[in-house]
Amino acid sequence: MAPVLALTTGEPAGIGPELALMLVASRVPLAGRVVAIGDPDLLAQRARRLGLDIELPVLARRDEVPAQRPGVLPVWPVTLRAPATAGMLDAANAGYVLETLDVAIAACRDGRAQAMVTAPLHKGVIIEGGHPDFTGHTEYLRDACGVEDVVMMLATRLATPSGDQALRVALASVHLPLREVADAITDAGLTRVLRILDGDLKRYFAVAAPRIAVCGLNPHAGENGHLGREELEVIIPTLERLRCEGLRLDGPLPADTLFTPRHLDGIDAVLAMYHDQGLPVLKYAGFGRAANITLGLPIVRTSVDHGTALDLAGTGRADIGSLGVALEVAAEMARAVGH
């Protein structure tokens, strides 16, 4: 049977709940057996507001998730901590959002689901709701799964001189203030990230010998030390050592020219040194058609490429494209490892 994809519905005041409803209402064939994780009453309320006729059968956690049917969204229930209104954040629901993640993680770890897909949450709500150390889905999943390192990677499609290909951008550092990034680029860190990236491209995406392009940290990749020494002292020695292990690594390359179709031709993934070095380019190329993927976990996890869009919540104008891609990629990854 098709893999079970556990879909967390995210921040209840945002567009997450309605994206799940709208995707099912669209009657587009889904890549797996989708089960939403959230409050059934919230989903029913949002469906009524949008004028959507959706069946929301509530399943026990051990019930088998049925084959996907148009207009039907099975639900593993989690109860809101406080009433939710579209567009109005309430920190009282921080625990609710985290519980939906915990339910999905547990289902993946015990085999009831083969992948989890996450709708957007609001970091500020989680922090204000009593979780001051929360920094995002990626880090929460890392800690919940008990692994030391994970890698954030976004993927979309891009036209290149040799044809359409995947554009995948992974990050050497994630949610850090810019002034802390240089100190975070270390030999040990780059080594872990590149090994995870290389290994999971092979494991989940059937890339036998991944070719990875690595961005420099500084403008012009440091200009031979004149615009910063991180390339000379950290990045270049690390890449040379990993090439001796068999990794196919290009770089470090200037990021301002690397992200062009000619230079990306034949590249399986790009490693950017920090969040806003790589992701603006990918989102410009494929916003609404990209998936966020967490590598290095013992489970499959993908997500949308956007935030909670509070201004669109409850309007029915949200774009379901990224959620559809995230579900497709999750199903592809689950099938690759035999789920």
C-alpha positions as CSV (number, residue, x, y, z in Angstrom):
1,M,0.0,0.0,0.0
2,A,1.0,3.6,-0.4
3,P,3.0,5.0,2.5
4,V,1.3,6.7,5.4
5,L,2.2,10.4,5.6
6,A,1.5,12.0,9.0
7,L,0.6,15.7,8.3
8,T,0.9,18.0,11.2
9,T,-1.5,21.0,10.8
10,G,0.8,23.6,12.4
11,E,0.0,26.9,14.0
12,P,-3.8,26.8,14.4
13,A,-4.2,30.5,13.6
14,G,-2.2,30.2,10.4
15,I,-2.9,28.6,7.0
16,G,-1.7,25.1,8.0
17,P,-5.2,23.7,8.8
18,E,-6.8,25.0,5.6
19,L,-3.9,23.9,3.4
20,A,-4.6,20.3,4.4
21,L,-8.3,20.8,3.7
22,M,-7.8,22.6,0.4
23,L,-5.4,20.0,-0.9
24,V,-8.0,17.2,-0.2
25,A,-10.8,19.4,-1.7
26,S,-8.7,19.9,-4.8
27,R,-9.1,16.2,-5.6
28,V,-5.5,16.2,-6.9
29,P,-4.2,12.6,-6.4
30,L,-1.9,12.5,-3.4
31,A,1.3,10.6,-3.2
32,G,0.4,8.6,-0.1
33,R,-2.2,7.9,2.6
34,V,-2.4,11.2,4.3
35,V,-3.6,11.5,7.9
36,A,-3.8,15.0,9.5
37,I,-2.7,15.6,13.1
38,G,-4.7,18.3,14.8
39,D,-8.0,19.3,16.4
40,P,-10.9,17.9,14.4
41,D,-13.2,20.7,15.6
42,L,-10.7,23.3,14.3
43,L,-10.5,21.5,10.9
44,A,-14.3,21.3,10.7
45,Q,-14.7,25.0,11.7
46,R,-12.1,26.1,9.1
47,A,-13.8,23.9,6.4
48,R,-17.1,25.5,7.0
49,R,-15.6,29.0,6.9
50,L,-14.1,28.1,3.5
51,G,-17.2,26.4,2.2
52,L,-15.4,23.1,1.8
53,D,-17.3,19.8,2.0
54,I,-14.7,17.6,3.6
55,E,-15.2,14.4,5.6
56,L,-13.0,14.3,8.7
57,P,-13.1,10.7,10.1
58,V,-11.3,10.6,13.5
59,L,-9.0,7.6,13.8
60,A,-7.5,6.0,16.9
61,R,-3.8,6.0,16.8
62,R,-3.6,2.3,16.1
63,D,-6.3,2.3,13.3
64,E,-5.0,1.6,9.8
65,V,-5.0,4.8,7.7
66,P,-7.3,4.1,4.7
67,A,-6.5,4.6,1.1
68,Q,-6.8,8.2,0.0
69,R,-10.3,9.2,-1.2
70,P,-11.3,12.6,-2.7
71,G,-12.8,14.9,-0.2
72,V,-11.8,12.8,2.8
73,L,-9.1,13.7,5.4
74,P,-8.6,11.2,8.2
75,V,-7.5,12.8,11.5
76,W,-5.4,11.7,14.4
77,P,-6.9,14.0,17.0
78,V,-5.0,16.5,19.2
79,T,-7.1,18.9,21.3
80,L,-6.5,22.7,21.2
81,R,-5.5,24.2,24.5
82,A,-7.5,27.4,23.7
83,P,-10.0,28.4,21.0
84,A,-8.2,29.4,17.7
85,T,-9.2,32.2,15.5
86,A,-7.7,32.5,12.0
87,G,-5.0,35.2,11.9
88,M,-4.9,35.7,15.7
89,L,-2.0,34.1,17.5
90,D,-2.4,32.7,21.0
91,A,0.6,31.4,23.0
92,A,-1.7,29.2,25.0
93,N,-1.7,26.8,22.0
94,A,2.1,26.3,22.0
95,G,1.8,23.0,23.7
96,Y,-0.8,21.9,21.2
97,V,1.5,22.6,18.3
98,L,4.3,20.6,19.9
99,E,2.0,17.7,20.7
100,T,1.1,17.4,17.0
101,L,4.8,17.0,16.3
102,D,5.3,14.5,19.1
103,V,2.4,12.4,17.7
104,A,3.9,12.4,14.2
105,I,7.4,11.5,15.5
106,A,6.1,8.6,17.5
107,A,4.1,7.3,14.6
108,C,7.1,7.4,12.3
109,R,9.4,5.8,14.9
110,D,7.0,2.9,15.7
111,G,6.1,2.2,12.0
112,R,2.5,3.5,12.0
113,A,3.6,6.2,9.5
114,Q,6.4,6.1,7.0
115,A,7.0,9.9,6.9
116,M,5.9,13.1,8.5
117,V,5.1,16.3,6.7
118,T,4.8,19.6,8.7
119,A,2.6,22.6,8.0
120,P,4.2,25.9,9.3
121,L,4.3,26.8,13.0
122,H,5.1,30.1,14.6
123,K,8.4,30.2,16.5
124,G,7.4,33.2,18.6
125,V,4.2,31.5,19.8
126,I,6.2,28.4,20.9
127,I,8.8,30.6,22.7
128,E,6.2,32.8,24.4
129,G,4.2,29.7,25.3
130,G,6.9,28.5,27.7
131,H,9.5,27.0,25.5
132,P,12.3,29.7,25.4
133,D,14.9,27.4,23.8
134,F,12.8,26.5,20.8
135,T,14.5,27.5,17.5
136,G,12.4,25.6,14.9
137,H,11.1,22.3,13.6
138,T,14.6,21.1,12.5
139,E,16.2,21.4,15.9
140,Y,13.2,20.1,17.7
141,L,13.2,16.9,15.5
142,R,16.9,16.5,16.0
143,D,16.5,16.5,19.8
144,A,13.4,14.4,19.8
145,C,15.0,11.7,17.7
146,G,18.2,11.8,19.8
147,V,20.7,12.6,17.0
148,E,23.6,14.9,17.2
149,D,23.4,16.6,13.8
150,V,20.8,17.2,11.1
151,V,20.9,19.1,7.9
152,M,18.2,21.4,6.5
153,M,17.8,21.1,2.7
154,L,15.2,22.7,0.4
155,A,14.5,21.3,-3.0
156,T,12.7,22.5,-6.2
157,R,13.1,22.1,-9.9
158,L,15.3,24.3,-12.1
159,A,15.9,24.6,-15.9
160,T,19.6,24.2,-16.9
161,P,21.3,24.0,-20.2
162,S,21.1,20.2,-20.2
163,G,17.4,20.1,-19.1
164,D,15.2,20.3,-16.1
165,Q,16.9,19.1,-12.9
166,A,16.5,19.2,-9.1
167,L,17.9,22.3,-7.3
168,R,18.7,21.2,-3.8
169,V,20.2,23.7,-1.3
170,A,21.5,22.5,2.1
171,L,22.7,24.7,4.9
172,A,26.0,24.5,6.9
173,S,24.4,26.6,9.6
174,V,20.7,27.3,10.1
175,H,19.0,29.6,12.5
176,L,21.9,31.8,13.7
177,P,22.3,35.5,13.9
178,L,24.6,36.6,11.1
179,R,27.4,37.7,13.4
180,E,27.7,34.1,14.8
181,V,27.9,32.4,11.4
182,A,31.7,32.6,10.8
183,D,32.4,31.0,14.2
184,A,30.0,28.2,13.4
185,I,31.9,27.2,10.2
186,T,34.3,24.6,11.5
187,D,36.1,21.6,10.1
188,A,34.1,19.3,12.4
189,G,30.8,20.9,11.5
190,L,31.4,20.9,7.8
191,T,32.5,17.3,7.9
192,R,29.3,16.2,9.6
193,V,27.1,18.2,7.3
194,L,28.7,17.0,4.1
195,R,28.8,13.4,5.1
196,I,25.1,13.5,6.0
197,L,24.3,15.3,2.7
198,D,26.3,12.9,0.6
199,G,24.8,9.8,2.4
200,D,21.2,10.9,2.3
201,L,21.3,11.9,-1.4
202,K,22.4,8.3,-2.0
203,R,19.9,6.8,0.5
204,Y,16.7,8.8,-0.4
205,F,17.2,10.2,-3.9
206,A,19.1,7.4,-5.7
207,V,22.1,9.6,-6.5
208,A,24.9,7.1,-6.8
209,A,27.8,9.5,-6.6
210,P,26.5,12.9,-5.5
211,R,28.2,16.0,-6.9
212,I,28.0,18.8,-4.3
213,A,28.9,22.4,-4.9
214,V,30.1,24.2,-1.8
215,C,29.7,28.0,-1.4
216,G,32.4,30.1,0.1
217,L,31.5,32.1,3.2
218,N,32.9,35.4,2.1
219,P,32.4,37.5,-1.0
220,H,34.3,36.0,-4.0
221,A,35.0,33.0,-1.8
222,G,37.5,35.0,0.2
223,E,39.5,36.3,-2.8
224,N,42.5,34.2,-1.7
225,G,42.4,35.6,1.8
226,H,42.0,39.2,1.0
227,L,38.2,39.2,1.8
228,G,38.3,36.8,4.7
229,R,40.4,33.7,5.7
230,E,37.7,31.2,6.5
231,E,38.1,29.6,3.1
232,L,41.9,29.2,3.4
233,E,41.9,28.1,7.0
234,V,38.7,26.0,7.3
235,I,36.7,25.3,4.2
236,I,39.4,24.4,1.6
237,P,41.3,22.0,3.9
238,T,38.1,20.3,4.9
239,L,37.0,19.8,1.3
240,E,40.4,18.4,0.3
241,R,40.3,15.9,3.1
242,L,36.7,14.8,2.3
243,R,37.6,14.4,-1.4
244,C,40.2,11.9,-0.3
245,E,37.3,9.9,1.3
246,G,35.6,9.8,-2.1
247,L,33.1,12.7,-1.8
248,R,32.7,14.7,-5.0
249,L,32.9,18.3,-3.9
250,D,33.3,21.5,-6.0
251,G,34.5,24.6,-4.3
252,P,34.5,26.7,-2.3
253,L,32.8,28.8,-5.0
254,P,31.6,32.4,-5.0
255,A,27.9,32.2,-4.2
256,D,27.0,35.2,-6.4
257,T,27.9,33.2,-9.5
258,L,27.4,29.6,-8.3
259,F,23.6,30.1,-8.4
260,T,23.3,30.3,-12.1
261,P,22.0,27.6,-14.5
262,R,25.4,27.1,-16.2
263,H,27.2,26.5,-12.9
264,L,24.4,24.4,-11.4
265,D,24.3,22.1,-14.5
266,G,25.1,18.6,-13.2
267,I,25.2,19.5,-9.6
268,D,23.1,17.3,-7.2
269,A,23.1,19.7,-4.3
270,V,24.6,23.0,-3.1
271,L,25.9,23.6,0.4
272,A,25.4,27.2,1.5
273,M,27.2,28.5,4.5
274,Y,24.2,30.2,6.1
275,H,20.4,30.5,5.8
276,D,20.1,33.7,3.8
277,Q,23.0,32.8,1.4
278,G,21.2,29.9,-0.2
279,L,17.5,30.0,0.5
280,P,16.6,33.3,-1.1
281,V,17.9,32.0,-4.4
282,L,16.0,28.7,-4.1
283,K,12.8,30.4,-3.1
284,Y,13.1,33.0,-5.9
285,A,13.4,30.1,-8.3
286,G,10.7,27.9,-6.9
287,F,8.7,29.5,-4.1
288,G,5.4,27.5,-3.7
289,R,7.0,24.6,-5.6
290,A,9.7,23.6,-3.1
291,A,9.9,21.3,-0.1
292,N,11.9,21.6,3.1
293,I,13.7,18.3,3.9
294,T,15.4,17.4,7.2
295,L,18.4,15.0,6.5
296,G,20.2,13.0,9.1
297,L,17.1,11.8,11.0
298,P,16.1,8.2,11.6
299,I,12.7,9.1,10.1
300,V,11.6,10.9,6.9
301,R,10.5,14.5,7.4
302,T,9.5,17.2,4.8
303,S,7.8,20.5,5.1
304,V,6.5,23.5,3.2
305,D,8.7,26.3,2.0
306,H,6.8,29.1,3.7
307,G,5.5,30.4,7.0
308,T,2.1,30.7,8.7
309,A,0.8,33.5,6.5
310,L,-1.5,34.9,9.1
311,D,-2.8,37.5,6.7
312,L,-4.2,34.7,4.5
313,A,-5.5,32.5,7.2
314,G,-9.2,31.8,6.7
315,T,-9.4,33.4,3.3
316,G,-9.0,30.4,1.1
317,R,-6.3,32.3,-0.9
318,A,-3.3,30.2,0.4
319,D,-1.4,28.3,-2.2
320,I,-1.4,24.5,-1.8
321,G,1.5,24.0,-4.2
322,S,4.4,23.6,-1.6
323,L,2.4,21.2,0.6
324,G,1.7,19.0,-2.5
325,V,5.4,19.0,-3.3
326,A,6.3,18.2,0.4
327,L,3.9,15.2,0.4
328,E,5.3,14.0,-3.0
329,V,8.9,14.2,-1.8
330,A,8.1,12.5,1.5
331,A,6.5,9.6,-0.3
332,E,9.5,9.4,-2.7
333,M,11.9,9.2,0.3
334,A,9.8,6.7,2.1
335,R,9.6,4.4,-0.9
336,A,13.4,4.7,-1.5
337,V,14.1,3.1,1.9
338,G,11.5,0.3,1.4
339,H,8.5,1.7,3.3
